[in-house]
Amino acid sequence: MGRALDGMACILATGSGVARLRRIAYRRPVAGLRIVDNPKKERYEAREGRQVLGFSTYRRVGDRIVFIHTETDPLVKGRGVASHLAAGALDDVRARGLKVTPKCPFIAAYIRRHPAYQDLVVSVDELRQRRSAGC
């Protein structure tokens, strides 16, 4: 009892019977992480040097990016790689003037938690209008 597993909060029992939260030491973030678009593989990559630590696959459909799947190396779990990857990819989408359809559950959740990116999402109504117009 009293051990934190994989960054989860841990409650300790005290002698007086009062529970308290134990401080958790989170893993150090990955230094030198770069987010790069790899259009040949249709994915954004989180790289440390030449090593790919995570990626988010996508399909380009007209003026939007459909994010399909995000994955990170288990060895860097809990170090913010996936969050940096999502932010970097979404920042790049914005810089290119594109829109997003987040089919990937992680990217969708990241956008919900970070309202600054919600304007990039193509709404269901907008998709219907595009389809009826033949776009």
TAWO-V367319 format. One line per field, one symbol per residue. ss: DSSP state (A for helix, B for strand, O for the rest). phi: phi as a letter, one per 40 degrees, with the letter a starting at -180 (. if undefined). psi: psi as a letter, one per 20 degrees, with the letter a starting at -180 (. if undefined). A space follows every 50 residues. Layout:
BEGIN
ss = ???
phi = ???
psi = ???
END
This chain:
BEGIN
ss = OOOOOOOOOBBBBOOOOOBBBBOOOOOOOOOOBBBBBBOOOOBBBBBBOO BBBBBBBBBBBOOBBBBBBBBBOAAAOOOOAAAAAAAAAAAAAAAOOOBB BBOOAAAAAAAAAOAAAAAABOOAAAAAAAAAAOO
phi = .gccbfgccbbbcbdcgccbcccbcccccccgcbbbcbcccfacbcbbgc cccaabcabcbgcbbbcbababcdcbdgbgccccccccccccdcccgbbb bcccdccccccccbdccccccccccccccccccgc
psi = qiqppljqqppqprhiipqqpqppoqqpqpqkpqpppnhhjlqqqoqoci poirqoqrppnckqpopgqpqqphijpjjjghghggggghhggghikrrp onhphggghghhinhiihihpprgghggggghik.
END
